[in-house]
């Protein structure tokens, strides 16, 4: 049995998405910038996708821009807005537990003269609104706060943070990295005070290499990619028609079953955590006080620290049983350094390199969770004995 529990890294593409993309690649394969009928057909797919995302986010279709993924969307938002608004100030705010696409982009902006404040988080991975209030100045041009943490599943008070930012400085732009939250939660940028929002296709059963950036019509942004002037001169390059159409199709399919899928994911999460708690010496990270069932956190992510067993060792032991999990963010998995998120929440140093992320999808079954739990019951005591002998 193959059990895939690394859905925060990427997801299996819906069959309907693959079918649509195959049709576009093999039949309706025109360049949407071409003036002939093949081009017109391709352009219609793009228009349909914009309309889909505009409807799901309750925004205007002209405010939707397609990119190569969440990383480009984040870079486009941060670098583009920083450059466009530098005359108003050079202060930026983010959090200590952002995805590397945000943290490394912020470090780049620091290297070219911007000042960045990195907000700390509490033991549950949430920022303090008071810390945000103190960090705000009249020089703050952009605040970027993730919706859902990709490692421990903590959720940020996005609406409250956006309202605070606008009260403190109406000209400050508010960006949300919603790569892990889009499709798992209802996100309406205009209602929530979000000026820019990043999302990614392959996290919601769409193809890799496609993302979007919502940008409110009032936002000023300088392009970071130059070329033929596609997408209102803000993101040049031949449009990835099959990818964009597949992304939109995946979003539609998820939306059609949103309530049922969300409820079932939380049931999977509770069931799995209850099973994990039967093991001695384990810690589930990011859960809010008084909510052991995971309410108030993302429905699809469970971060487990296993005392006495290195995460890489446990990961490969599970892989031998056909179970695929992660030791943290996939984008940082090959870099031998402790997780910034786990350090920020103050996890015991002995557990920094003993943490595994399990992440679920609409395809996850109870049988798969039972098989995984049994593997943990079998493997963890054995690996601990082996470690002590070493």
ZIPEKA-V947161 format. One record per helix or strand. SS is the DSSP state (~ for helix, > for strand). FROM is the first residue (numbers start at 1). TO is the last residue. If there is no record, write none. Layout:
ss:SS from:FROM to:TO
ss:SS from:FROM to:TO
This chain:
ss:> from:3 to:4
ss:> from:6 to:6
ss:~ from:15 to:26
ss:~ from:37 to:57
ss:~ from:61 to:63
ss:> from:64 to:67
ss:~ from:70 to:84
ss:~ from:86 to:88
ss:> from:91 to:95
ss:~ from:100 to:111
ss:> from:115 to:119
ss:~ from:129 to:135
ss:> from:140 to:144
ss:> from:148 to:148
ss:> from:154 to:155
ss:~ from:158 to:168
ss:> from:173 to:177
ss:> from:182 to:182
ss:> from:185 to:185
ss:~ from:189 to:192
ss:> from:196 to:200
ss:~ from:201 to:203
ss:> from:211 to:215
ss:~ from:241 to:256
ss:~ from:258 to:276
ss:> from:282 to:285
ss:> from:297 to:297
ss:> from:301 to:306
ss:~ from:311 to:319
ss:> from:323 to:324
ss:> from:326 to:326
ss:~ from:330 to:332
ss:~ from:340 to:344
ss:~ from:349 to:351
ss:> from:355 to:359
ss:~ from:366 to:389
